[in-house]
């Protein structure tokens, strides 16, 4: 599969570090140069994408809201 164009500005290339698989959704930790990005996707998608530890992926981050708290 080749991605020709996508309208997401925040893209982080990395490798899958950990997969916590659940019956419906799974948690995927991706190690990027900026740190770890965690995604929650369907377990079905994990299998269809054939994700495993060490897989090279791109994490696309698109959000309509970002919250912060002062420490």
N, C-alpha and C positions, 0 to 999 in steps of 0.2 A: 504494500500500500504506500502510495506517495501522496503527501500533502502538498497541494499546489498553492493554496492560499487559504488563510484563515484570518478572521478579524478579531484577534485577541492579542493585545500588546504585551501582556505579562506572560512570557513563556520561559520556562526553566528546564533546560536539558539536564537529565540525570539518570541514575540507575536505581532500580527497585532495591531497597534495603530490607524491607520487611513487609510481609503480607499477613494480616490477621483476618482469616476467612470465617465468615458467618454463614448461616443458612440462606440469608437473603441479600445482605450487604457485606462488603469487605472493606477493611482499612488498608490502604497502600501507603507506605512511607517511601518517599523518593529522595535520595541523597543528591543535592545539587551543589554547585559552587557557593550558593548563597545560604545553604543550610538545608534542613530537612523540610520537605513539603509533604503534607499528608492529604490524601484524597479518600473520600468514601464513595465507592462505586458498587454497582450490583455484583454479586458473586458470579452471575451469569456472564457479565462483561469481563471479569477476570479470566474466566475459562475461554471465552471467545477471542480475547486478545492474546491468550496463551502467556499471561504474565507469570513471571517467576523471579526469584531472587537473582539479581544481576541483569535483568532485562533493561535495555536502554529505552528510555521513554522521554516524552516531553510533557511536563505538567503545564496546563493552560489555566491561568487564574483570571477569572472575570467576575467582578462583584459589583453590585449596585450600592453596597454599603460597606464601609470599613469603620469599625469602632476602635477607640483607644481609651486607655485609662491612665491617669497620672500616677506614678509611683511615689 
